[in-house]
Amino acid sequence: MSKAVLRFIRLSPTKARLVAREVQGMNAEEALAALEFTPNKAAKVISKVIASAVANGGYEPEEVVITSCRVDRGPYLKRFRPRARGRASRIMKPTSHIYVEVAKKDS
């Protein structure tokens, strides 16, 4: 089993979890192929983390399965937008932590 972690990525965890749930339990080669044609920022980022997890174990993508793909909330970047009458509104820019674990197939 090998794993890869990407922390503090400027990506909403809610949107990234939609993609992470799709690839969980898939063969790594199939997951990378599916993510290549998914039109999301999260898909591109998660495919890089999966490729890193596969490389960290020294495996080939066709011989491993994604056992866990988890997206946790990171800290928010807090920004302000000027509004009418000298006021300001807060803008919350979310970040995420992405964790991927891959393991050899049981066959």
C-alpha distances in whole Angstrom, upper triangle without the diagonal:
4,7,11,14,17,20,24,24,27,27,27,25,27,27,23,22,24,22,18,19,20,17,15,14,15,14,13,16,18,17,18,21,22,22,24,27,26,29,28,27,24,22,23,21,18,18,18,15,13,14,13,9,9,11,9,7,10,10,13,13,14,12,9,10,10,9,11,13,16,19,21,24,25,29,31,34,37,40,43,46,49,51,55,57,55,52,49,46,42,40,36,33,30,27,23,20,17,13,11,7,6,4,7,10,12,15
4,7,11,14,17,21,21,24,24,25,23,25,25,21,21,23,20,17,19,20,16,15,15,15,14,12,16,18,16,17,20,21,20,22,25,25,27,25,24,21,20,20,18,15,15,15,12,10,11,9,6,7,9,6,5,9,9,12,12,15,13,10,11,10,10,11,12,14,17,19,22,23,26,29,31,34,37,41,43,46,49,52,55,53,50,46,43,40,37,33,31,27,24,20,17,14,11,8,6,6,7,9,13,15,18
4,7,10,13,17,17,21,20,22,19,22,22,18,18,20,18,15,17,18,15,14,14,15,15,13,16,18,16,16,19,20,18,21,24,23,25,23,21,18,18,18,15,13,13,12,9,8,10,8,5,8,9,7,8,11,12,14,13,16,15,12,12,10,10,9,10,11,14,15,18,19,22,25,27,31,33,37,39,43,45,49,51,49,46,42,40,36,33,30,27,24,20,17,13,11,7,6,4,6,9,12,15,18,21
4,7,10,14,14,17,17,19,17,20,20,16,16,19,17,14,17,18,15,14,16,16,16,13,16,18,15,15,19,19,17,19,22,21,23,20,18,16,16,15,12,10,11,10,6,7,9,6,5,8,9,7,10,12,13,15,14,17,17,14,14,11,12,11,10,11,12,14,17,16,20,22,24,27,30,34,36,40,42,46,48,46,43,39,37,33,30,27,24,21,17,14,11,8,6,5,7,9,12,15,18,21,24
4,6,10,11,14,14,16,14,18,18,14,15,18,16,13,16,18,16,15,18,18,19,16,19,20,17,17,20,21,18,20,23,21,22,19,17,14,15,15,11,10,12,10,7,9,11,9,8,12,13,11,13,16,17,19,17,21,20,17,17,14,14,12,10,10,10,11,13,13,16,19,20,24,26,30,32,36,38,42,44,42,39,36,33,30,27,23,20,17,14,11,7,6,5,7,9,12,15,19,21,24,27
4,7,7,11,11,14,12,16,16,12,14,17,15,13,17,18,16,17,19,20,20,17,20,21,18,17,20,20,17,19,21,20,20,17,14,12,13,13,9,9,11,9,7,10,12,10,10,14,14,13,16,19,19,21,19,22,23,20,19,16,17,14,11,11,10,10,12,11,14,16,17,21,23,27,29,33,35,39,41,39,36,33,30,27,24,20,17,15,11,8,6,5,7,9,12,15,18,22,24,27,30
4,6,9,10,12,11,15,16,13,14,18,17,15,18,20,19,19,22,23,24,21,23,24,21,20,23,23,20,21,24,22,22,18,15,13,16,15,11,12,15,13,11,14,16,13,14,18,18,17,19,22,23,24,23,26,26,23,22,19,19,16,13,12,10,9,10,8,10,13,14,18,20,24,26,30,32,36,38,36,33,30,27,24,21,18,15,12,8,6,4,6,8,12,15,18,21,25,27,30,33
4,6,8,11,11,14,15,13,15,18,17,16,20,22,21,21,24,25,26,24,26,27,23,22,25,24,21,22,24,22,21,18,15,13,16,16,12,13,16,15,13,17,18,16,17,21,21,20,23,25,26,27,26,29,29,26,25,22,22,19,16,14,11,10,9,6,8,9,10,14,16,20,23,26,29,33,35,32,30,26,24,20,17,14,11,9,5,5,6,9,12,15,18,21,25,28,30,33,36
4,6,9,9,13,13,10,13,16,15,14,18,19,19,20,23,23,24,22,24,24,20,19,22,21,18,19,21,19,18,14,11,10,13,12,9,11,14,12,11,15,17,15,17,20,20,20,23,25,25,26,24,27,28,25,24,21,22,18,15,14,11,11,10,8,10,11,11,15,17,20,22,26,28,32,35,32,30,26,24,20,17,14,11,9,5,5,7,8,12,14,18,21,24,28,29,32,35
4,7,9,12,12,11,14,16,15,16,19,20,21,22,25,25,27,24,26,26,22,21,24,22,19,20,21,19,17,13,10,10,13,13,10,13,16,15,14,18,19,19,20,23,24,23,26,28,29,29,27,30,31,28,27,23,24,21,18,16,12,12,11,9,10,9,9,12,14,17,19,22,25,29,31,29,27,23,20,17,14,11,8,6,5,7,9,11,15,17,21,24,28,31,32,35,38
4,6,9,8,7,10,12,12,13,16,17,18,19,23,23,25,22,24,24,20,19,21,20,16,18,19,16,14,11,8,7,11,11,9,11,14,14,14,17,19,18,20,22,24,24,26,28,28,28,25,28,29,27,25,21,22,19,15,14,10,11,9,9,11,10,11,14,15,19,20,24,25,29,32,30,28,24,21,18,14,12,8,6,5,6,9,10,14,16,20,22,26,29,31,34,36
4,5,5,6,9,11,12,12,15,16,18,19,22,23,25,23,25,24,21,21,23,21,17,19,20,16,15,12,10,9,12,14,12,13,16,17,16,18,21,21,21,24,26,26,28,30,30,30,27,30,31,28,25,22,22,19,15,13,10,10,8,9,11,10,11,14,16,18,19,23,25,28,31,29,27,23,20,17,13,10,8,5,6,6,10,11,15,17,21,23,27,30,31,34,36
4,5,5,6,9,10,10,12,14,15,16,20,21,23,21,24,23,19,20,22,20,17,20,20,17,16,13,12,9,12,14,12,12,15,16,15,17,20,20,20,23,24,24,26,28,28,28,25,28,29,25,23,19,19,16,12,10,6,6,6,8,11,11,14,16,18,21,23,26,28,31,34,32,29,26,22,19,16,13,11,7,7,5,8,9,12,14,18,21,24,27,28,31,34
4,6,5,7,9,10,11,13,15,16,20,21,23,22,25,23,20,21,22,20,17,20,20,16,16,13,12,10,13,16,14,14,17,19,17,19,22,22,22,25,27,27,28,31,30,30,27,29,30,26,24,20,20,17,14,11,8,9,9,11,14,13,16,18,20,22,23,27,28,31,34,33,29,26,22,20,17,14,12,10,10,9,12,12,15,17,20,22,26,29,29,32,34
4,6,6,7,9,11,12,14,15,19,19,22,21,22,21,17,18,20,17,14,17,16,13,12,9,9,7,10,13,12,12,15,17,16,17,20,21,21,23,26,26,28,30,29,28,25,27,28,25,23,19,20,17,14,12,10,11,11,13,16,15,17,19,20,23,23,27,28,31,34,33,30,27,23,21,18,15,13,11,11,10,13,12,15,16,20,22,25,28,29,31,33
4,5,5,6,9,10,11,13,16,17,19,18,20,18,15,15,17,15,12,15,15,12,12,9,8,5,8,10,9,8,11,13,12,14,17,17,17,20,22,22,24,26,25,25,22,24,25,22,20,16,17,14,10,9,7,9,10,12,15,15,17,20,22,24,26,29,30,34,37,36,33,29,26,23,20,17,14,11,10,8,10,9,11,13,16,18,22,25,25,28,31
4,5,5,6,9,10,10,14,15,18,17,20,18,15,16,18,16,13,17,17,14,15,12,12,9,10,13,12,10,13,15,14,14,18,19,18,20,23,23,24,26,25,25,22,24,24,21,18,15,15,12,9,7,6,9,10,13,16,17,19,22,24,27,28,32,33,36,39,38,35,31,28,25,22,19,17,13,13,10,11,9,11,12,15,17,21,24,24,26,29
4,6,6,7,9,11,14,15,18,17,19,17,14,15,17,14,12,15,15,11,12,10,12,9,9,13,13,11,14,16,16,16,19,20,20,21,24,25,26,28,26,26,22,23,25,22,19,16,16,14,11,11,10,12,14,17,20,20,22,24,26,28,29,33,33,36,40,39,36,32,29,26,23,20,18,16,15,13,14,13,14,15,17,19,22,24,24,27,29
4,6,5,7,9,13,12,15,14,16,14,10,12,13,10,8,12,12,9,10,8,10,7,6,10,10,8,10,13,13,12,15,17,17,18,21,22,23,25,23,22,19,20,22,19,16,13,15,13,9,10,10,13,15,17,20,21,23,25,27,30,30,34,35,38,41,40,38,34,31,28,25,22,19,17,16,13,14,11,13,12,15,16,20,22,22,25,27
4,5,6,6,10,11,13,13,15,14,10,12,14,12,10,14,15,12,14,12,12,9,8,11,10,7,10,12,11,10,14,15,14,16,19,19,20,22,21,20,17,19,20,17,14,10,11,9,6,7,7,11,13,16,19,20,23,26,28,31,32,35,37,40,43,42,39,35,32,29,26,23,20,17,15,12,12,9,10,9,12,13,16,19,19,22,24
4,6,5,9,10,13,14,16,14,11,14,16,13,12,16,16,13,16,14,15,12,11,15,14,11,13,16,14,13,17,18,17,18,21,22,22,24,22,22,19,20,20,17,14,11,11,9,7,8,9,13,15,18,22,23,25,28,30,33,34,37,38,42,45,44,40,37,33,31,28,25,23,19,18,15,15,12,12,11,13,14,17,20,19,21,24
4,6,8,8,12,12,14,11,9,11,12,9,9,13,13,11,14,13,15,12,10,14,14,11,12,15,15,13,16,18,17,18,21,22,22,24,22,21,17,18,19,16,13,11,12,11,9,11,12,16,18,21,25,25,27,30,32,35,35,39,40,43,46,45,42,39,35,33,30,27,24,21,20,17,17,14,14,13,15,15,17,19,18,21,23
4,6,5,8,8,11,9,6,9,11,8,8,12,13,11,15,14,15,12,10,13,13,9,10,13,12,10,13,15,14,14,17,19,19,20,18,17,13,14,15,13,10,7,9,9,8,10,12,16,19,21,25,26,28,31,33,36,37,41,42,45,48,47,44,40,37,34,31,28,25,22,21,17,17,13,13,10,12,11,14,16,15,18,20
4,6,9,9,12,11,9,12,14,12,12,16,17,15,18,17,18,14,13,15,15,11,12,15,13,11,14,16,13,14,18,18,18,20,18,18,14,15,15,12,8,6,6,6,6,9,12,15,18,21,25,26,28,32,34,37,38,42,43,46,49,48,45,41,38,35,32,29,26,23,21,17,16,13,11,9,10,10,12,14,14,16,18
4,7,9,12,11,9,13,14,13,14,17,19,18,21,20,21,18,16,18,18,14,14,17,15,12,15,17,14,14,18,19,17,19,17,16,13,13,13,10,6,5,5,7,9,12,15,18,22,24,28,30,32,35,38,41,42,46,47,50,53,52,49,45,42,39,36,32,30,27,25,21,19,16,14,11,10,9,10,12,11,13,15
4,6,8,7,6,10,11,10,12,14,16,15,19,19,20,17,14,17,17,13,12,15,15,11,13,16,14,13,17,18,17,18,15,14,11,10,11,9,6,6,8,10,10,14,17,20,23,26,29,31,33,36,38,41,42,46,47,50,54,52,49,46,42,40,36,33,31,27,25,22,21,17,15,12,12,10,11,12,10,13,15
4,6,5,6,9,10,11,12,14,16,17,20,20,21,19,16,17,18,14,12,15,14,11,12,15,13,11,15,16,15,16,12,11,8,7,8,6,4,6,9,12,12,16,19,22,26,28,31,33,35,38,40,43,44,48,49,53,56,54,52,48,45,42,38,35,33,30,27,24,22,18,17,13,12,9,10,10,9,12,13
4,5,5,6,9,10,10,12,15,15,19,18,19,16,14,14,15,12,9,11,11,7,8,11,10,8,11,13,13,13,10,9,5,6,8,6,5,6,10,11,11,15,17,21,24,25,29,31,32,36,38,41,42,46,47,51,54,52,50,46,43,40,36,34,30,28,25,22,20,16,14,11,10,8,10,10,10,14,15
4,5,5,6,9,10,11,13,15,18,19,19,18,14,14,16,13,10,12,13,10,9,13,12,10,12,15,15,14,11,8,5,5,8,8,9,10,13,15,15,18,20,24,27,28,32,33,34,38,39,42,43,47,49,52,55,54,51,48,45,42,38,35,32,30,27,24,23,19,18,14,14,12,13,12,12,16,16
4,6,5,6,9,10,11,13,16,17,19,17,13,14,16,13,11,14,15,11,12,15,15,13,16,18,18,18,15,12,9,8,11,10,9,10,14,15,15,18,20,24,27,28,32,33,34,37,39,42,43,46,48,51,54,53,50,47,44,41,37,35,32,29,27,24,23,19,18,15,15,13,15,14,13,17,17
4,5,5,6,9,10,11,14,14,15,13,10,11,13,10,8,11,12,9,10,13,13,12,15,17,17,18,15,13,9,10,12,11,9,8,12,13,11,15,16,20,23,24,28,29,31,34,35,38,39,43,44,48,51,50,47,43,40,37,34,31,28,25,23,20,19,16,15,12,13,12,14,15,14,18,19
4,5,5,6,9,10,13,13,14,13,9,9,11,9,6,9,10,8,8,11,12,11,13,16,16,17,14,12,9,10,13,12,11,11,14,15,13,16,17,21,23,24,28,29,30,33,34,38,38,42,44,47,50,49,46,43,40,37,33,31,28,25,23,20,19,16,16,13,14,13,15,16,16,20,21
4,6,5,7,9,13,14,15,14,11,11,14,12,9,12,14,11,11,15,16,14,16,19,20,19,17,14,11,11,15,14,14,14,17,18,16,19,20,24,26,28,31,31,32,35,37,39,40,43,45,48,51,50,48,44,41,39,35,33,30,27,25,23,23,19,19,17,18,16,18,18,18,22,22
4,5,6,7,10,12,14,13,9,11,13,11,9,13,14,12,13,17,17,16,19,21,22,22,19,17,13,14,17,16,14,13,17,17,15,18,18,22,24,26,29,30,31,34,35,38,38,41,43,46,49,48,46,42,39,37,33,31,28,26,24,22,21,18,19,16,18,17,19,20,19,22,23
4,5,5,8,9,10,9,5,7,9,8,6,10,12,10,11,15,15,15,17,20,21,21,19,17,14,15,18,16,15,13,17,16,13,16,16,20,21,23,26,26,27,30,31,34,35,38,39,43,46,45,43,39,36,33,30,27,24,22,20,18,18,15,16,14,17,16,19,20,20,24,25
4,6,8,10,11,11,7,7,10,10,8,10,13,12,12,15,17,16,18,21,22,22,20,18,14,16,19,18,17,16,20,19,17,19,19,23,24,25,28,28,29,32,32,35,35,39,40,43,47,46,43,40,37,35,31,29,26,24,22,21,21,18,19,17,19,19,21,22,22,26,27
4,6,9,11,12,9,9,13,13,11,14,16,15,16,19,20,20,22,24,25,25,23,21,17,18,22,21,20,18,22,21,19,21,20,24,25,27,29,29,30,32,33,35,35,38,40,43,46,45,43,40,37,35,31,29,26,25,24,22,23,20,21,20,22,21,24,25,25,28,29
4,6,9,9,6,8,11,11,10,13,15,15,16,19,20,20,22,24,26,26,24,22,19,20,23,21,19,18,21,20,17,18,18,21,22,24,26,26,27,29,30,32,32,36,37,40,43,42,40,37,34,31,28,26,23,21,21,19,20,18,19,18,21,21,24,25,25,28,29
4,7,9,7,8,12,12,12,15,17,17,18,21,22,23,24,26,28,29,27,25,22,23,26,24,23,21,24,22,19,20,18,21,22,23,25,24,25,27,27,30,29,32,34,37,40,39,37,34,31,29,25,24,21,20,20,19,20,18,21,20,23,24,27,28,28,32,33
4,5,5,7,9,10,11,13,15,16,17,19,20,22,23,25,27,28,26,25,22,24,26,24,22,20,22,20,16,17,15,18,18,19,21,21,21,24,24,26,26,30,31,34,38,37,34,31,28,26,22,20,17,16,16,15,17,15,18,18,21,22,26,28,28,31,33
4,5,6,7,9,10,11,13,15,16,17,19,21,22,23,25,27,26,25,22,24,26,24,23,20,22,20,16,16,14,16,16,17,19,18,18,21,22,24,25,28,30,33,36,35,33,29,26,24,20,18,15,14,13,13,14,13,16,17,21,22,25,28,29,32,34
4,6,5,6,8,10,11,12,14,15,16,18,20,21,23,24,24,23,20,22,24,21,20,17,19,16,12,12,10,13,14,15,17,17,18,21,22,25,26,30,31,35,38,36,34,30,27,24,21,18,15,13,12,10,12,10,13,14,17,19,22,25,26,29,31
4,5,5,6,9,10,10,12,14,15,16,18,20,22,23,21,20,17,19,21,19,17,15,17,16,12,13,12,16,17,18,21,21,22,25,26,29,29,33,35,38,41,40,37,34,31,28,24,22,19,17,15,14,14,12,14,13,16,17,21,23,23,27,28
4,6,5,7,9,10,11,13,15,16,17,19,21,21,21,19,16,19,21,20,19,16,19,17,14,15,14,17,18,19,21,21,22,25,26,29,29,33,35,38,41,40,38,34,31,29,25,23,19,18,16,14,15,12,15,14,17,18,21,23,24,28,29
4,5,5,7,9,10,11,13,15,16,17,19,20,20,19,17,20,22,19,18,15,18,16,12,13,12,14,15,15,18,19,19,23,24,27,28,32,34,37,40,39,36,33,30,27,23,21,17,15,13,11,11,9,11,12,15,16,20,23,24,27,29
4,5,5,6,9,10,11,12,14,15,17,19,18,17,14,17,19,16,15,12,14,12,9,10,10,13,15,16,19,20,21,25,26,29,31,34,36,40,43,41,38,35,32,29,25,22,19,16,14,11,11,8,9,8,12,13,17,19,20,24,26
4,5,5,6,9,10,11,12,14,16,17,16,15,12,14,16,14,14,11,15,13,11,13,13,17,19,19,22,23,24,28,29,32,33,37,39,43,46,44,42,38,35,32,28,26,22,20,17,15,14,11,12,10,13,13,16,18,19,23,24
4,5,5,6,9,10,11,12,15,15,15,15,12,16,17,15,15,13,16,15,12,14,14,17,19,19,22,23,23,27,28,32,33,37,39,43,45,43,41,37,35,32,28,26,22,20,17,15,13,11,12,10,13,13,17,19,21,24,26
4,5,5,6,9,10,10,13,14,14,15,13,16,17,14,14,11,13,12,10,11,11,14,16,16,20,21,22,26,28,32,33,37,39,43,45,43,41,37,34,31,28,25,22,19,16,13,11,8,8,7,10,11,14,17,19,22,25
4,5,5,6,9,10,11,13,12,12,9,12,13,11,10,8,11,10,9,11,13,16,19,19,23,24,26,29,31,35,36,40,42,46,48,47,44,40,37,34,31,28,25,22,19,16,14,10,9,6,8,8,12,14,15,19,21
4,6,5,6,9,10,11,10,10,8,12,13,11,12,11,14,14,12,15,16,19,22,22,25,27,28,31,33,36,38,42,44,47,50,48,46,42,39,36,33,30,27,24,21,18,16,13,12,10,11,10,13,14,16,20,22
4,5,5,6,9,10,10,11,10,14,15,13,14,12,15,14,13,15,16,18,21,20,23,25,26,30,32,36,37,41,43,47,50,48,45,41,39,36,32,29,26,23,20,17,15,12,11,9,10,10,13,15,18,21,23
4,5,5,7,9,9,11,10,13,13,10,11,9,11,11,11,13,15,17,20,20,24,26,27,31,33,37,39,43,45,49,51,49,46,43,40,36,33,30,27,24,21,17,15,11,9,7,7,7,10,12,15,18,20
4,6,6,6,6,7,6,10,9,8,9,9,12,13,13,16,18,21,24,24,27,30,31,35,37,40,42,46,48,51,54,52,50,46,43,40,37,33,30,27,24,21,18,15,13,10,9,7,9,10,13,16,18
4,5,5,6,8,9,12,12,11,13,13,15,16,16,18,20,23,25,25,28,30,31,35,37,41,42,46,48,52,55,53,50,46,44,41,37,34,31,28,25,22,19,16,15,12,12,10,12,13,16,19,21
4,6,8,10,11,15,14,12,14,13,15,15,15,17,19,21,24,24,27,29,30,34,36,40,42,46,48,52,54,52,50,46,43,40,37,34,30,28,24,21,18,15,13,11,10,10,11,13,16,19,22
4,5,9,10,13,11,10,12,12,14,15,16,18,21,23,26,26,29,32,33,37,39,43,45,49,51,55,57,55,53,49,46,43,40,36,33,30,27,24,20,17,15,12,10,8,9,10,13,16,18
4,7,10,12,11,11,14,15,16,18,19,21,24,26,29,29,32,34,36,39,41,45,47,51,53,57,59,57,55,51,48,45,42,39,35,33,29,26,23,20,18,15,13,11,11,11,14,17,19
4,6,8,7,7,11,12,14,16,17,21,23,26,29,29,33,35,36,40,42,46,47,51,53,57,60,58,55,51,49,45,42,39,36,33,29,26,23,20,18,14,12,9,9,8,11,14,15
4,6,6,7,11,13,15,17,18,21,24,27,30,30,34,36,37,41,43,46,47,51,53,57,60,58,55,52,49,46,42,39,36,33,30,27,25,21,19,16,14,11,11,10,11,15,15
4,6,6,8,10,13,15,15,19,21,25,28,28,32,34,35,39,40,44,45,49,51,54,57,55,53,49,46,43,40,37,34,31,28,25,23,19,17,14,13,10,10,10,11,15,15
4,6,8,11,14,17,17,21,24,27,30,31,35,37,38,42,43,47,48,52,53,57,60,58,56,52,49,46,42,40,36,34,31,28,26,22,20,16,15,11,11,9,9,13,13
4,7,10,13,16,17,21,24,27,30,32,35,37,39,42,44,48,49,53,55,58,61,60,57,53,50,47,44,41,38,35,32,28,26,22,20,16,14,10,9,6,6,10,10
4,7,9,12,14,17,20,23,27,28,32,34,36,39,41,45,46,50,52,55,58,57,54,50,47,44,41,37,34,31,28,25,22,19,16,12,10,6,5,4,5,9,11
4,6,9,11,14,18,21,24,26,30,32,34,37,40,43,44,48,50,53,56,55,52,48,45,42,39,35,33,29,27,23,21,17,14,11,9,6,6,6,6,9,11
4,6,7,11,14,17,21,22,26,28,30,34,36,39,41,45,46,50,53,51,48,44,41,38,35,32,29,25,23,19,17,13,11,7,6,4,7,9,9,12,15
4,7,10,14,16,20,22,26,28,31,34,37,40,42,45,47,50,53,51,48,45,41,38,35,32,29,26,23,20,17,14,11,8,6,5,6,9,10,12,15
4,6,10,13,16,18,22,25,27,30,33,36,38,42,43,47,49,48,45,41,38,34,32,28,26,22,20,16,14,10,8,6,5,7,9,13,14,16,19
4,7,10,14,16,20,21,24,27,30,33,35,38,40,43,46,44,41,38,35,31,28,25,22,19,17,13,11,7,6,4,7,9,12,15,16,19,22
4,7,10,13,16,18,21,24,27,30,32,36,37,41,43,42,38,35,32,28,26,22,20,16,14,10,8,6,5,6,9,12,15,19,20,22,25
4,7,9,13,15,17,20,23,26,28,32,33,37,39,38,35,31,28,24,22,18,16,12,10,7,6,5,6,9,12,15,18,22,23,25,28
4,6,10,12,15,18,21,24,27,30,32,35,38,36,33,29,26,22,20,16,15,11,9,6,5,6,8,11,14,18,21,25,26,28,31
4,7,9,12,15,18,21,23,27,28,32,34,32,29,25,22,19,17,13,11,8,6,5,6,9,11,15,18,21,25,28,30,32,35
4,7,9,12,16,19,22,25,27,31,33,31,28,24,21,18,16,12,10,7,5,5,6,10,12,16,19,23,26,30,31,34,37
4,7,9,13,16,19,23,25,28,30,28,25,21,19,15,13,10,9,7,6,8,9,13,16,20,23,26,30,33,35,38,41
4,6,9,13,15,19,21,25,26,24,21,18,15,11,9,6,5,5,6,9,12,15,18,22,25,29,32,36,37,40,43
4,6,10,13,17,19,23,25,22,20,16,14,10,8,6,5,6,8,11,14,17,21,24,28,31,34,38,40,42,45
4,7,10,14,16,20,21,19,16,12,10,7,6,5,6,9,11,15,17,21,24,28,31,34,38,41,43,46,49
4,7,10,13,17,18,16,14,10,8,6,5,6,8,11,13,17,20,23,27,30,34,37,40,44,45,48,51
4,7,9,13,15,12,10,6,6,5,6,9,11,14,17,21,24,27,30,34,37,40,44,47,49,51,54
4,6,10,12,11,9,5,5,6,7,11,12,16,19,23,26,29,33,35,39,42,46,49,50,53,56
4,7,9,7,6,4,6,9,10,14,16,20,23,26,30,33,36,39,43,46,50,53,54,57,60
4,7,6,5,5,7,10,12,16,18,21,25,28,32,35,38,41,45,48,51,55,56,58,61
4,6,6,8,10,14,16,19,22,25,28,32,36,38,42,45,48,51,55,58,59,62,64
4,6,9,12,15,18,21,24,27,31,34,38,41,44,47,51,54,58,61,62,65,67
4,7,10,13,16,20,22,26,29,32,36,39,42,45,49,52,56,59,60,63,66
4,7,10,13,17,19,23,26,29,33,36,39,42,46,49,53,56,57,60,63
4,7,10,13,16,19,22,26,29,32,36,39,42,45,49,52,54,56,59
4,7,10,13,16,19,23,26,29,33,36,39,42,46,49,51,53,56
4,6,10,13,16,19,23,26,29,32,36,39,43,46,47,50,53
4,6,10,13,17,20,23,26,29,33,36,40,43,44,47,50
4,6,10,13,16,19,23,26,30,33,36,40,41,44,46
4,7,10,14,17,20,23,27,30,34,37,38,41,44
4,7,11,13,17,20,23,26,30,33,35,38,40
4,7,10,14,17,20,23,27,30,32,35,38
4,6,10,13,17,20,23,27,28,31,34
4,7,10,14,17,20,24,26,28,32
4,7,10,13,17,20,22,25,28
4,7,10,14,17,19,22,25
4,7,10,14,16,18,21
4,7,11,13,15,18
4,7,9,12,15
4,6,9,12
4,6,9
4,6
4
